[in-house]
């Protein structure tokens, strides 16, 4: 549906805001049911991310300021995921929505082969922390653990030497207690 100038100006300011945050992924939404898009929006809201179904020409103009961004890729039915605090969390939610879209397709009576081949969302490009990412880079980014997992692994790595030292320091008193317990058991016999 064509937009008037006021609507395009509003979209432009909204898209410029998304581009200025430099934390978004452009995805293609090929033959995705409206229910799957709604589910994706709900899942993304859990991690403070947003989904915008975009008007390609307006978004391309908003993204012109970004160096190395190929605006010729803005063709077809596209959407933008604004990453919120952590893009990898938003991409994990996209994977959940993909599984649900496939489940919806299988409920319609499609055969398993068709469901396996169905790709509701595909990555076009990304712009994260001032770096333009191609589709393969976005796939690699989606496979990274989220921020909480990385922090937990880091804390575990920091705590490992300390817990090892405590185990060594407790070894001598523990062995002494075992010896005393054995001696007590022998005297009781």
Buried (B, 14 or more C-beta within 10 A) or exposed (E): EEEEEEEBEEBBEBBBEBBEEBBBBBBBBEEBBEEBBEBBBEBBEEBEBBBBEBBBEBBBBBBEEBEEBEBEBBEEEBBBBBBBEBBBBBBBBBEBBBEBBBEBBBEEEBEEEEBEEBEBBBBBBBBBEEEBBEBEBBBEBBEBEBBEEEEEEEEEEEEEEEEEEEEEEEEEEEEEEEEEEEEEEEEEE
